[in-house]
Amino acid sequence: MDLHQLARSVLIPLFVLNMAAIATTLYMKKNIRPEFSANINKVFFAENIIGIIIVLALACISFFVK
């Protein structure tokens, strides 16, 4: 499997899934009690880090691989 196929079959679906998870977490964050907000913040932070890693991998593949 070459890198373009990896990006199309794995990284782009992971990116879409991560964005849906972030939207769901933001929706949950609005409706949650304040004592549980620290846990939601940790989940949101982890989702953002995963999203940054996926975007960097997609950028490296699209710009540096011929």
N, C-alpha and C positions, 0 to 999 in steps of 0.2 A: 504494500500500500504506500503510495507516494504521499507527500505532504499536502498537496492540494486536495486529494481525496480524503485525507484525515480531517482537514479543515471543513470540508463539505459534510462529511458524514458524522463527525463527532463534535467538533468545536462549535459550529454554528448552532446545532440543536442544544448543546449545553448552555450557550449564551442566551438563547431564547428562554430556556427553562430557568436560568438564573434571574433574568429580568422579571419573569412571572413570580418567582419566589420573593423578589424584592418588593414587587407591587403588593403581594399578599401580606408581607410583613408590615408594610406601611399601613395597610388597611387594618391589620390587627393592632397596630400601635395606637391608632386613634381610639379603639374601643376597649383598651385594656386598663385595668386598675393600676394605680401608680406603684404599688409594691412589686409588681411583676415587670415593670418597665426596664429594669436593669438586665433581665434575661433577654428581653426582646432586643435591646440595644446590642448585646453581644452577638445575637444571631444576625442582626442587620449588618454589623461590622464584618462578620465572617463572610456573609454573602457579598459584600462589597469587595473584599479581598479576593474572593474566588472570581468575581467578575473582572477585576483588574488583571488577574493572571490570564484569563481566557482572552481578553482583548489584546494583551501583549503578545500572546501566542499567535493570534490571528494576524496581528500587525507584522510580526516577524515573518510569518509565512507569506503574507501578501507582498511585502516590500523586498525581502531579501532572498527569496527562493525563486529561481527562474524555471 
